Amino acid sequence: MSTALKIYHRLPSAARSAVASLRGYYLGWWRYDSRTERLVEEALERDRWNADQWRAWQEERLSLLLERAAESVPFYRRMWDERRRKGDKASWSYLENWPLLEKESLRSEPEAFVADDRSTSRMFHDHTSGTTGTSLDLWLSAETVKEWYALFEARARRWYGLSRNDRWAIFGGQLVTPVTRKKPPYWVWNKGLNQLYMSSYHLSPDSASEYVDALGKYGITYLLGYPSAIEALARESIRQGIATPELKVAIANAEPLFEHQREIISEAFKCPVRETYGMAEIAAAASECARGTMHQWLEAGIIETLDGDEPNTGEFICTGLMNIDMPLIRYRVGDSGTFSEKECGCGRGLPVIECIEGRTDDLLYTKEGRRVGRMDPVFKGGIRMKEAQIIQESLSKIAVRYVAAEDFRSEDKEQLASRIRERLGSVEIDFQEVEQIPRTNRGKFRAVVSNLSEKERTAVGHSNGRAGRETGN
């Protein structure tokens, strides 16, 4: 824990909110200005573009980005110089001629990805913890930050009848109050962003009513954050009969949203639940429209699908189009999913993502080599568990950590085991009852974890969560 965070945690509650508000005003200065509304309206107009318009826009943007990366970004310039010395005459103007970019390359020398004519001291510094907690450093120009948040305003607020002026609450991984705190408030009010930042670390059956009371006290219009945290509050509100404020929408981010979570949240807060997809690297993004269809944000980046079992499915390889000053080209983000050719009845021309399976490290594998994602259906239909985590220890062994509900019965384990075997075949299942499922260092809940070794994946024709054939240039 940093010294600044230790000092912050010693402050009284009102002072912590004052600090959060100052930070909010600072972020608002980076994110919004007099151009924001125009950028939002332009994004909403692009929603109705057809495929040809989008193709022309992306091709022009990609051409600019590839040339700038090859000539002005140290990491890529070195790469192309080395290829030229070896006699490689491939053109950098074609995306398929670029190799895949691994996170380790970005992690080991992040400043080498910043263009020569940009100074990191004048850029916005962001970072992502990653699933394992290993940080990635990122830099964005002021222009990119404002363009990105205008796009977020359009697609993650205006689509749902919201604006940044609405009061909202977020459940995230920031330690806004000391973990050791035993009484409310477990939140801070960030006046600069009209945001009630609620700690996801203090949610419990005993604190649920206090969280709900805070939503009403601060006049919260909508929720955004980890679906696991929002669901935990929703579940306890229903179980305890706590009257919740009626919200406009609950927006899930940072974790996969499962259907049973959507149902519980919607029931508790009497509102629709919408899923979003994105990352700090801004290499790709998507959100659900009012019809519940997930649409890709084409301004954010190009998504290639690699080595899937079916067309338009597989690991996501992303080329970000917004941050041309720190370009990430053919970047392996670690997620996978499926695109659909269908058109949505909402009338938007943005591509439809049928499903996002989650991280390739969190897919399960059968002995026959099949990849199995989105295991949430196994928990439907009366499984009396508050939460559960499926861990693949080997191709033949599964561990299930679970938190039992008050009316839990032994037959719940039998039913769950049967459903898991329907999907994975004959496997040993070890049930482990716990008080709480462990979270990552940022408070994220991982519903599925794969601990398969490289040897086991290779043995079934897979490597690093993808089919074994060679990829690259």
GINORRA-V68188 format. One line per field, one symbol per residue. ss: DSSP state (H for helix, E for strand, L for the rest). burial: # if it has 16 or more other C-alpha atoms within 10 Angstrom, else .. A space follows every 10 residues. Layout:
ss = ???
burial = ???
This chain:
ss = LLHHHHHHHH LLHHHHHHHH HHHHHHHHHH HLLLLHHHHH HHHHHHLLLL HHHHHHHHHH HHHHHHHHHH HHEHHHHHHH HHHHHLLLLL LLLLHHHLLL ELHHHHHHLH HHHLELLLLH HHLEEEEELL LLLLLEEEEE LHHHHHHHHH HHHHHHLHHH LLLLLLLEEE EELLLLLLLL LLLLLLEEEE HHHLEEEEEL LLLLLLLHHH HHHHHHHLLL LEEEELHHHH HHHHHHHHHH LLLLLLLLEE EELLLLLLHH HHHHHHHHHL LEEEEEELLL LLLLLEEELL LLLEEELLLL EEEEEEELLL LLEEEEEEEE LLLLLLLLLL EEEEEEEEEE LLLLLLLLLL LEEEEEEEEH HHLEELLLLL EELLHHHHHL LLLLEEEEEE EEEELLEEEE EEEELLLLLH HHHHHHHHHH HHHHLLLEEE EEELLLLLLL LLLLLLLEEE LLLHHHHHHL LEELLEELLL LLL
burial = .......##. ..#..##### #####....# ##...#..## ..##.##... ...#...#.. ##..##.### #######..# .......... .#.....#.# #.#..#...# ######.#.. ..#....... .....##### ##.####### ########## .#....#### ###.####.. ....###### ########## ###...###. ##.##...## ########## ########.. ...##.#### ########.. ##.####### .#######.. #########. ..######## ########.. .######### ########## #########. ...#...### ########## #######.## #.####.##. ..######## #####..### ####...... .##..##### ..##..#.#. ......#... .######### .#...###.# ###.###... ...
